[in-house]
Amino acid sequence: MYNSKITGVGKYLPENIVTNADLEKIMETSDEWIQERTGIKERRHIVKGDGNSTSVMGIKAARIAIARAGLEPKEIDFILFATLSPDYYFPGSGVLVQEALDIPNCPAMDIRMQCSGFVYAVATADQFIKTGMYQNILVIGSEYHSGGLDMTTRGRNISVIFGDGAGAVVMSRTTNPSEGILSSHLYSQGKYAEELSLIGPNTGRWVPEIMALNDPEDISYYPYMNGQFVFKNAVVRFAEVIQEGLEKTGWNSEQIGLLIPHQANLRIAQFVQKKFRLREDQVYNNIQRYGNTTAASIPIALTEAWEEGKVTEGSKIVLAAFGSGFTWGSVMIQW
Ligand SMILES: CC(C)(COP(=O)(O)OP(=O)(O)OC[C@H]1O[C@@H](n2cnc3c(N)ncnc32)[C@H](O)[C@@H]1OP(=O)(O)O)[C@@H](O)C(=O)NCCC(=O)NCCS
């Protein structure tokens, strides 16, 4: 019987810091509004021409994770790449990683589950390891949001929230059933697909058609979010799926070493913290510095927490996410 465990973590954040004060200069917003509603103080944005892209950031994070796992890239036998902002419409970004890391013929698969992408990817990797099919899987979450946001007052409810960055982990086989990924729980609800979405261009309406219309009212190529509706669903789903993980593992909330929630909004994380009566030191948040980096947020936070010595052997770690789809999930890890 095989189990999977995380053996290496890595992250990459672009150097360019965009503060709330910077945003005040280009749209009608305020540091006070952003901090009060979201907790965010600053985020990172790629500077066009700095050589970064979704895959490039992912590769930088991946190299660190692979080295920390004590492996060579050629020992990776599967790549999972979670993103909603791939380099190309197709192919996915995973194959670009495979080429850059020079791993001949290694299968690479993109996961399109938005903010829940990393949780879905870890759960998927876990299954491939448990069945014995693969031994070392590279899981990446990377997002380049800033190039596709409406950075005017019209888009402020979304553009102040999202940031760029990447995180990665290596998951490897273990024969110890009581360590590593103990359980994962995944859900989706397509009924609310359009409540947090980017619907144009799509296969029914390609770019030339949108451009030919030249309709200034058509902003379907920018992300849309029904913020309050998303918020209300997120707090319910986060709580449900964490509770399910606790029941499955038999852990109680006091035993949680660290809950790493997807960094959607500090208020959502605080709500969840209160719901499970968790202490400050049991929940990891870094949205204040990076904003919401969607599929990258959990691996960035996990890496940072690990680097700070907050994730150590024996820690009980809970990952949980909610996002567009709607999709949500949790992963319970005995580190
Ligand atoms: C986006 C979010 C912060 C907005 O907060 P909110 O309290 O719901 O705010 P609303 O959208 O109702 O807008 C309230 C007012 O603030 C204004 N506003 C919106 N964005 C603003 C900004 N960046 N700066 C200043 N004012 C802003 C609105 O125009 C509105 O003004 P009005 O009352 O004059 O119409 C909040 O809904 C949220 O965090 N939702 C969840 C988002 C999320 O987690 N997404 C990712 C999921 S993975």
The ligand as a Tripos MOL2 file, in Angstrom:
@<TRIPOS>MOLECULE
LIG
   48    50     1     0     0
SMALL
NO_CHARGES

@<TRIPOS>ATOM
      1 C1        -15.0600   41.9330   -3.3200 C.3       1 LIG1
      2 C2        -15.4430   42.3250   -1.9190 C.3       1 LIG1
      3 C3        -14.2010   42.6970   -1.1350 C.3       1 LIG1
      4 C4        -16.3280   43.5340   -2.0150 C.3       1 LIG1
      5 O1        -16.7620   43.9090   -0.7310 O.3       1 LIG1
      6 P1        -18.2990   44.2300   -0.5010 P.3       1 LIG1
      7 O2        -18.4380   44.6630    0.8960 O.co2     1 LIG1
      8 O3        -19.0680   43.0290   -0.9450 O.co2     1 LIG1
      9 O4        -18.4990   45.4630   -1.4480 O.3       1 LIG1
     10 P2        -19.5710   45.6980   -2.5850 P.3       1 LIG1
     11 O5        -19.1870   44.9710   -3.8290 O.co2     1 LIG1
     12 O6        -20.9350   45.4810   -2.0430 O.co2     1 LIG1
     13 O7        -19.3590   47.2190   -2.8330 O.3       1 LIG1
     14 C5        -19.5810   48.1980   -1.8000 C.3       1 LIG1
     15 C6        -19.2200   49.5510   -2.3570 C.3       1 LIG1
     16 O8        -17.8020   49.6280   -2.5070 O.3       1 LIG1
     17 C7        -17.4740   50.0310   -3.8310 C.3       1 LIG1
     18 N1        -16.2100   49.4130   -4.2200 N.ar      1 LIG1
     19 C8        -16.0110   48.2230   -4.8280 C.ar      1 LIG1
     20 N2        -14.6900   48.0200   -4.9800 N.ar      1 LIG1
     21 C9        -14.0580   49.0860   -4.4560 C.ar      1 LIG1
     22 C10       -12.7090   49.4460   -4.3310 C.ar      1 LIG1
     23 N3        -11.7060   48.6650   -4.7570 N.pl3     1 LIG1
     24 N4        -12.4220   50.6190   -3.7380 N.ar      1 LIG1
     25 C11       -13.3900   51.4210   -3.2760 C.ar      1 LIG1
     26 N5        -14.6900   51.1360   -3.3890 N.ar      1 LIG1
     27 C12       -15.0120   49.9860   -3.9680 C.ar      1 LIG1
     28 C13       -18.6270   49.5510   -4.6680 C.3       1 LIG1
     29 O9        -18.7170   50.2890   -5.8660 O.3       1 LIG1
     30 C14       -19.7960   49.8150   -3.7570 C.3       1 LIG1
     31 O10       -20.1260   51.1780   -3.8190 O.3       1 LIG1
     32 P3        -21.6620   51.6790   -3.6690 P.3       1 LIG1
     33 O11       -22.0980   51.2030   -2.3160 O.co2     1 LIG1
     34 O12       -21.5490   53.1320   -3.8110 O.co2     1 LIG1
     35 O13       -22.3900   50.9800   -4.7730 O.co2     1 LIG1
     36 C15       -16.1840   41.1950   -1.1740 C.3       1 LIG1
     37 O14       -17.4460   41.0080   -1.7210 O.3       1 LIG1
     38 C16       -15.4400   39.9080   -1.2200 C.2       1 LIG1
     39 O15       -14.3260   39.8000   -0.7310 O.2       1 LIG1
     40 N6        -16.0620   38.8700   -1.7750 N.am      1 LIG1
     41 C17       -15.4160   37.5810   -1.9030 C.3       1 LIG1
     42 C18       -14.3870   37.7000   -2.9330 C.3       1 LIG1
     43 C19       -13.5390   36.5070   -3.0310 C.2       1 LIG1
     44 O16       -13.1900   35.9210   -2.0470 O.2       1 LIG1
     45 N7        -13.1840   36.1710   -4.2450 N.am      1 LIG1
     46 C20       -12.3140   35.1420   -4.5290 C.3       1 LIG1
     47 C21       -12.9710   33.8580   -4.2790 C.3       1 LIG1
     48 S1        -11.8840   32.6810   -4.6130 S.3       1 LIG1
@<TRIPOS>BOND
     1     1     2 1
     2     2     3 1
     3     2     4 1
     4     2    36 1
     5     4     5 1
     6     5     6 1
     7     6     7 2
     8     6     8 1
     9     6     9 1
    10     9    10 1
    11    10    11 2
    12    10    12 1
    13    10    13 1
    14    13    14 1
    15    14    15 1
    16    15    16 1
    17    15    30 1
    18    16    17 1
    19    17    18 1
    20    17    28 1
    21    18    19 ar
    22    18    27 ar
    23    19    20 ar
    24    20    21 ar
    25    21    22 ar
    26    21    27 ar
    27    22    23 1
    28    22    24 ar
    29    24    25 ar
    30    25    26 ar
    31    26    27 ar
    32    28    29 1
    33    28    30 1
    34    30    31 1
    35    31    32 1
    36    32    33 2
    37    32    34 1
    38    32    35 1
    39    36    37 1
    40    36    38 1
    41    38    39 2
    42    38    40 1
    43    40    41 1
    44    41    42 1
    45    42    43 1
    46    43    44 2
    47    43    45 1
    48    45    46 1
    49    46    47 1
    50    47    48 1
@<TRIPOS>SUBSTRUCTURE
     1 LIG1         1 GROUP 0 **** ****
